[in-house]
Amino acid sequence: MKLINNIIKATFIALLITATSYQVIAQSNEQTYAKNNVQSNKLASQPESRQSWNFIAYLDDDEIGYHNYEVVNNNGKITVNTEAKFDVSFMFFTVYSYEHKNKETWNRGCLSKLDSSTLDDGEKLFVRLSNANGITRINTPDNYITESNCIRSFAYWDYDLINSRALLNSQTGELIDVSYTFVGTEKINVNNKSLDAKHYKIKGKDSAGKIIDISLWYNSNKQWLALQSKLDNGYSLRYQLKEESVQ
């Protein structure tokens, strides 16, 4: 039972970028953030709108919960609400549970406010981010961090994510250096429809040495379609859009 619990938890750590140390903070690429400030998030240039992504989460072929995103653009001010809940069972027993809620406010492609709470198999975590006069402050249970650069989170819903060089883990408050690879255009199945999608990989390493390797797919309109994380132990965590979600 303990071995299974450890394998399952490792799977979620790989997807959610969980870190245990706040002593090593990745350095941002200031030129990239300056570019983000000039060009800004493409969503910010759109008229008032509301989009949602409602995903069913699977561990291999077993449904384990959901992860929902709602993005509201109110005349350039973007608010993002995220909620996730996972319960993994083995032999009729719950061996792992996870709950996460997160609210973000974005301005010109950068986070101006973030408030997250997480219950990770009984462990309570939180991250508070605020920005005033160009200075971003991050508060977590273990540390209080001040960061002066433009900060972006793992905002999979935003295609411009691929222009970032460091991203904030909203569960732990850690900034992580990342790189991107364009794998190619391929067919994927979304709601029993075969769609052309651009496949990207995000790679990095957190301060605890955990490798990050996440696949993302976007359609021709740069809308997020799917996510998958594969581990060395062979397990796969994937997100499948519900039919009512944006496509």
N, C-alpha and C positions, 0 to 999 in steps of 0.2 A: 504493500500500500504506500509506504514512504517513497519507494522508487518511482511509482506511478505519479505521485504528487509532485515530486521533483521534476519529472519530465514535463508534466503539464505546465508547471509554473515557469520552467525555462522557455516554453513556447510563448507564453504571454509576455515574458520579459523581452524576448526578441522583437515582438511586434510593438510593444508599448515603450520600449527603450528605457526600462527601469534601471536606475543606478543606485548604488548604496553609498557613494562617497560624493561630497560636495567640495572637496579640497582642490580638485583639479578642474578648472573651468576652461573650456575650449576657447581659443581666440577667434574673434570674428574677422571676416575679410572686409575691411572698412571701405574699399573701393566698390565691392559688390553692394554693400548697404547704401552707399551714396547713390549708386545707380538705381536702386529700388526707390529711394526718395524722389529722384527726378522723374523716373518713368512711372512709379507707383503701381499699385495693384490694379490690374485691368478691371476687376469688379468695381473699383471705386469710380470709374468713368461711366458706368452704366446708370440708367435711371433707376428709381426706386423699384426694388424687386425682392422676391423671397424664393429661395431654393432649398430643397431638402434632399438628403441622402439617407435612406433608411435601409440598413444592411442587416441581413441575417448572418451570424457568425457560425462558422463550422470548424471543428477540429477533425481533420480528415473528412469523413462523410457524416459525422455526428453533429447535429445542431446543438449549440451550447448557449446561445443567447443572441443579443443584438447590439448594434452600435449605430446610433442615429446622429445626424448632423443637420442643423438648420442655419442657413446663412441669410441674413437680412441686410440689404443695402438701402440705407435711408439717406439719399442725396450725398453719397460718397462716404458716409460713416457706416462701417461694416460691423455688424454684431454677429457672433457665432455662438450657438448653443450646441453642446455635445453631451450625449448621455450614452453610457455603455453598461451592460450587465451580462456577466457570464457565470454559469454554474456547470461544472464538469463533474459527472458522476461515474462511478465504477462499482459494479456489483450492487446497485441500488443505494450506494452511499455517495454523498457529495464530498469530493476530495479536493475541490478547489472552487472558490467563489471570488468574484471581482465586481466592484461597482465604481463607476467613475462619472463625475459631472464636471463640466467645464464651460465657462462663459468667457468669451474674448471680445475685445473691441479693437478694431484696426483703423489706422489713419495713415493714408498715403503709403500703404504697403508695409507698415510697421505696427507692432503691437503697442497700444497705448494703455490697455488694461487687461488683466487676466485674473480669474478667480476659479480655482479648481479644488475639488475634494475627491479623495480616493479611499476606498476600503479594499485593500489588497489582502484577501484571505485573513481578514481580521486586523490587519495593520492599517492605521489611519494616517493618511498623508494629505498635505495641502500645499498649494503654491499661490502666492499673491504677487501680482506684478502691477506696478503703476509707473506712469511716466509724467514728468513735469519739467518744463524748460529743457527738453532734450536729454534729460537724465532718467534712465530706467532703473527702477529698484525692484529686486526680486526677494521675496520673503518665503522661507520654507521652515519646516520644523527644526532642521539642523543648522541653518545658517541664514544670514542676511547678506545678500549680494547686491552690489551696485554696479551697473553696467551702463556705459555711456553710448554705446552703439545702437543702431536700429536693430530690434530683435524680432525674429519671426519664429513661429512654432511649427510643428509638423502638420502643417495645414494641407492635408492631402487634397482637399476640395479645390485648392487654388493651383492652377497649372503653372503659375509663375514661381511656385515652390522650387522648380529646377534651377532658378537663378541664384538661390541662396547658397552660402558656404558654411553657415553654422545655424543650427536650429535648436529651439528650446523644447525640452521635454516637459510638457505641462503636468506630468505626474510627479516629477522629482525636482524641477527647477534647474536642471543642469543644461548648460549650453554644450552642444555636441558638434564637432566638425564633421561635415558630410561631403560626399561626392556623388555625382549622378552619371549614369550610363544609359544612352538610348539603345535599347536592344533591337528595336525594329517595329514595323507595322505588321500586325497579325490578326487573325480572326479569334474572337472570344464569344462565349455564349452568355447573353444577358437576357434573363426572362424568356428563355427558349427562342431567342433571336440571335442569329449569327451576325456580329458587328465587326467592322474594321476598327482596330484600336492601336494607339501608339503605346508601346511598352517601355517603361523606364525602370531602372533599379536605383534605389538609394542605398549607399553603403557608408559605414562609419564605425566608430568604436567609442563606447562611453568610458568614463573614468574608472570603472571597475573592470575594463578590458573585454566587455561583452561586445561581440561582433553584431553589427546592424546590417541586415540584408533584406530589403523589402521591395517587392515588385508592385508597380502601379500601372494602371491602364487608363487612357483617356481617349475620347472619341474625337472626330474631326473638329468639333466645336469646343475642344479643350475642356470638356466636362468629364469629371471623374467617373469611372465605370466599375473598377474592381481593385482589390488589394489582396496580396497573398504573401505569406512569410513561411519559408521552408527551413527546417532545422536539420542539423547533422544527424539527429536521431531518427529522421525519416518522417516525423510528424509535419503536418501542414495546417496552418491557420489561414482561412480565407474568408473574405467578405463577399456576399452575394446580394445584389440589389433586390429589394422587394419591387413588385410590379408597379406600385404607385409612385415610386421614386423617380427622380429626374433621370433622363436618358439623353 
